[in-house]
Amino acid sequence: MSLLMGPWEDLAMAEFAFHYSRFPALKAYIDRIGAEQRHFKRFVIKEKDDSGYPREVATIKLRLGPEFEIECSSQEHAPTDEERVAIKTELSAVEFPTASRPARYRPTSTSRN
């Protein structure tokens, strides 16, 4: 029996479906730089500061869509041109989930006599 129940099970499986380890080119890059996945489009690299507390030293963002891009806040951790091309090729065929935004609430107009 699964410990996950109801809608949480679908959420957990959807999150796993887009875990970076399922994409070999992306996995090779993320593992090389030692980043951890925050969600399917964002990764961070942490190092301990002088007091021993972790701090983020770089953020990697995947910009999905026709103009695919990998943004890295640190040049030191940015992907090589070969990694960038391999990741773009690999992820271009993947249909990532998109957020659906509900229509804004528009109250019906009421006439006041």
GROMACS elastic network, one bead per residue, 0.5 to 0.9 nm:
[ bonds ]
;  ai    aj funct       b0    kb
    1     4     6  0.87189   500
    2     5     6  0.69815   500
    2     9     6  0.85596   500
    3     9     6  0.87021   500
    4     7     6  0.86008   500
    4     8     6  0.62151   500
    4     9     6  0.51284   500
    4    10     6  0.89379   500
    4    12     6  0.82584   500
    5     8     6  0.59180   500
    5     9     6  0.54444   500
    5    10     6  0.86327   500
    6     9     6  0.57727   500
    6    10     6  0.73586   500
    7    10     6  0.52792   500
    7    11     6  0.63516   500
    7    12     6  0.87477   500
    8    12     6  0.60525   500
    8    13     6  0.85433   500
    9    12     6  0.51532   500
    9    13     6  0.61889   500
    9    14     6  0.85369   500
   10    13     6  0.51919   500
   10    14     6  0.60360   500
   10    15     6  0.85523   500
   11    14     6  0.51329   500
   11    15     6  0.61664   500
   11    16     6  0.86581   500
   12    15     6  0.51647   500
   12    16     6  0.62678   500
   12    17     6  0.86683   500
   13    16     6  0.50452   500
   13    17     6  0.60955   500
   13    18     6  0.88954   500
   14    17     6  0.50425   500
   14    18     6  0.67740   500
   14    19     6  0.89509   500
   14    97     6  0.88656   500
   15    18     6  0.55411   500
   15    19     6  0.64362   500
   15    39     6  0.77933   500
   15    40     6  0.73819   500
   16    20     6  0.86678   500
   16    22     6  0.86187   500
   17    20     6  0.87750   500
   17    22     6  0.74788   500
   18    21     6  0.83205   500
   18    22     6  0.70474   500
   18    23     6  0.85044   500
   18    39     6  0.85581   500
   18    40     6  0.57804   500
   18    96     6  0.76986   500
   19    22     6  0.59389   500
   19    23     6  0.79426   500
   19    37     6  0.78818   500
   19    39     6  0.79588   500
   19    40     6  0.62134   500
   20    23     6  0.56632   500
   20    24     6  0.80378   500
   20    26     6  0.62639   500
   20    27     6  0.56446   500
   20    30     6  0.80054   500
   20    37     6  0.74341   500
   20    40     6  0.70176   500
   21    24     6  0.66129   500
   21    26     6  0.74683   500
   21    27     6  0.50867   500
   21    28     6  0.85766   500
   21    30     6  0.89526   500
   22    26     6  0.84558   500
   22    27     6  0.74234   500
   23    26     6  0.54939   500
   23    27     6  0.58989   500
   23    28     6  0.86289   500
   23    87     6  0.82836   500
   23    90     6  0.71722   500
   23    91     6  0.78113   500
   24    28     6  0.60851   500
   24    29     6  0.87234   500
   24    87     6  0.84899   500
   24    90     6  0.82579   500
   25    28     6  0.52299   500
   25    29     6  0.64865   500
   25    30     6  0.87832   500
   25    83     6  0.69406   500
   25    84     6  0.88829   500
   25    86     6  0.59742   500
   25    87     6  0.53537   500
   25    90     6  0.70041   500
   26    29     6  0.52629   500
   26    30     6  0.61278   500
   26    31     6  0.84487   500
   26    83     6  0.78882   500
   26    84     6  0.88458   500
   26    86     6  0.80296   500
   26    87     6  0.54945   500
   26    88     6  0.89615   500
   26    90     6  0.80825   500
   26    91     6  0.85328   500
   27    30     6  0.51755   500
   27    31     6  0.58373   500
   27    32     6  0.82747   500
   28    31     6  0.53237   500
   28    32     6  0.59995   500
   28    33     6  0.88196   500
   28    83     6  0.85048   500
   29    32     6  0.50885   500
   29    33     6  0.64618   500
   29    34     6  0.86010   500
   29    35     6  0.89195   500
   29    79     6  0.68353   500
   29    80     6  0.88789   500
   29    83     6  0.67536   500
   29    84     6  0.89415   500
   29    87     6  0.85991   500
   30    33     6  0.54687   500
   30    34     6  0.60506   500
   30    35     6  0.54560   500
   30    36     6  0.75181   500
   30    37     6  0.85433   500
   30    43     6  0.80937   500
   31    35     6  0.64903   500
   31    36     6  0.84258   500
   32    35     6  0.80720   500
   33    45     6  0.76441   500
   33    77     6  0.61505   500
   33    78     6  0.86003   500
   33    79     6  0.88728   500
   34    44     6  0.86543   500
   34    45     6  0.63980   500
   34    46     6  0.84002   500
   35    43     6  0.60049   500
   35    44     6  0.52274   500
   35    46     6  0.73480   500
   35    58     6  0.85614   500
   35    59     6  0.85492   500
   35    60     6  0.84408   500
   36    42     6  0.87079   500
   36    43     6  0.54186   500
   36    44     6  0.54820   500
   36    45     6  0.63962   500
   36    46     6  0.82497   500
   37    40     6  0.69868   500
   37    41     6  0.80934   500
   37    42     6  0.62067   500
   37    44     6  0.66370   500
   38    41     6  0.77646   500
   38    42     6  0.54928   500
   38    43     6  0.53372   500
   38    44     6  0.70585   500
   39    42     6  0.54376   500
   39    43     6  0.71753   500
   40    43     6  0.81227   500
   40    62     6  0.83206   500
   40    96     6  0.87917   500
   41    60     6  0.81499   500
   41    61     6  0.56764   500
   41    63     6  0.73585   500
   41    64     6  0.81482   500
   42    59     6  0.72242   500
   42    60     6  0.57143   500
   42    62     6  0.64140   500
   43    58     6  0.84445   500
   43    59     6  0.58276   500
   43    60     6  0.50012   500
   43    61     6  0.65198   500
   43    62     6  0.87114   500
   44    56     6  0.65154   500
   44    57     6  0.75964   500
   44    58     6  0.57326   500
   44    60     6  0.61385   500
   44    61     6  0.88384   500
   45    55     6  0.83439   500
   45    56     6  0.56893   500
   45    57     6  0.57011   500
   45    58     6  0.51737   500
   45    59     6  0.64892   500
   45    60     6  0.83285   500
   45    77     6  0.87531   500
   46    54     6  0.59361   500
   46    55     6  0.52986   500
   46    57     6  0.56384   500
   46    58     6  0.73126   500
   47    52     6  0.88703   500
   47    53     6  0.81154   500
   47    54     6  0.53317   500
   47    55     6  0.55584   500
   47    56     6  0.65106   500
   47    57     6  0.66641   500
   48    51     6  0.75418   500
   48    52     6  0.51139   500
   48    53     6  0.51196   500
   48    55     6  0.59694   500
   48    56     6  0.86768   500
   49    52     6  0.52586   500
   49    53     6  0.55403   500
   49    54     6  0.61138   500
   49    55     6  0.64858   500
   50    53     6  0.75116   500
   51    54     6  0.88594   500
   56    59     6  0.74590   500
   57    73     6  0.83533   500
   57    74     6  0.76283   500
   58    72     6  0.68616   500
   58    73     6  0.53662   500
   58    74     6  0.54910   500
   58    77     6  0.73402   500
   59    71     6  0.79960   500
   59    72     6  0.57100   500
   59    73     6  0.54186   500
   59    74     6  0.74642   500
   60    70     6  0.69342   500
   60    71     6  0.55696   500
   60    73     6  0.66237   500
   60    74     6  0.85353   500
   60    77     6  0.86403   500
   60    78     6  0.80776   500
   61    69     6  0.82069   500
   61    70     6  0.58111   500
   61    71     6  0.51020   500
   61    72     6  0.65025   500
   61    73     6  0.87758   500
   62    68     6  0.74633   500
   62    69     6  0.60523   500
   62    71     6  0.64732   500
   62    72     6  0.89655   500
   63    67     6  0.75780   500
   63    68     6  0.53701   500
   63    70     6  0.61394   500
   63    71     6  0.75204   500
   64    67     6  0.70241   500
   64    69     6  0.68513   500
   64    70     6  0.86930   500
   64    91     6  0.84300   500
   64    92     6  0.82559   500
   64    96     6  0.82343   500
   65    68     6  0.53344   500
   65    69     6  0.85950   500
   65    92     6  0.78456   500
   66    92     6  0.82404   500
   68    88     6  0.66624   500
   68    91     6  0.88818   500
   68    92     6  0.79235   500
   69    84     6  0.82140   500
   69    88     6  0.76636   500
   70    78     6  0.83478   500
   70    79     6  0.79793   500
   70    84     6  0.72138   500
   70    87     6  0.88893   500
   70    88     6  0.85577   500
   71    74     6  0.89896   500
   71    78     6  0.76776   500
   72    75     6  0.68879   500
   72    76     6  0.89870   500
   72    77     6  0.69564   500
   72    78     6  0.54151   500
   72    79     6  0.80823   500
   73    76     6  0.89511   500
   73    77     6  0.80631   500
   73    78     6  0.78143   500
   74    77     6  0.54520   500
   74    78     6  0.62821   500
   75    78     6  0.50520   500
   75    79     6  0.85648   500
   76    79     6  0.87912   500
   79    82     6  0.78687   500
   79    83     6  0.56413   500
   79    84     6  0.58303   500
   80    83     6  0.51118   500
   80    84     6  0.60965   500
   80    85     6  0.86673   500
   81    84     6  0.50490   500
   81    85     6  0.62522   500
   81    86     6  0.86192   500
   82    85     6  0.52924   500
   82    86     6  0.61555   500
   82    87     6  0.85922   500
   83    86     6  0.50952   500
   83    87     6  0.60016   500
   83    88     6  0.84353   500
   84    87     6  0.52932   500
   84    88     6  0.60925   500
   84    89     6  0.85871   500
   85    88     6  0.51315   500
   85    89     6  0.60844   500
   85    90     6  0.85032   500
   86    89     6  0.51912   500
   86    90     6  0.60717   500
   86    91     6  0.86247   500
   87    90     6  0.50151   500
   87    91     6  0.60120   500
   87    92     6  0.83080   500
   88    91     6  0.53384   500
   88    92     6  0.58174   500
   89    92     6  0.54005   500
   89    93     6  0.75408   500
   90    93     6  0.66176   500
   90    94     6  0.77538   500
   91    94     6  0.52221   500
   91    95     6  0.83963   500
   92    95     6  0.80821   500
   95    98     6  0.89590   500
  101   104     6  0.84596   500
  102   105     6  0.84187   500
  103   106     6  0.83509   500
  106   109     6  0.87111   500
  107   110     6  0.87252   500
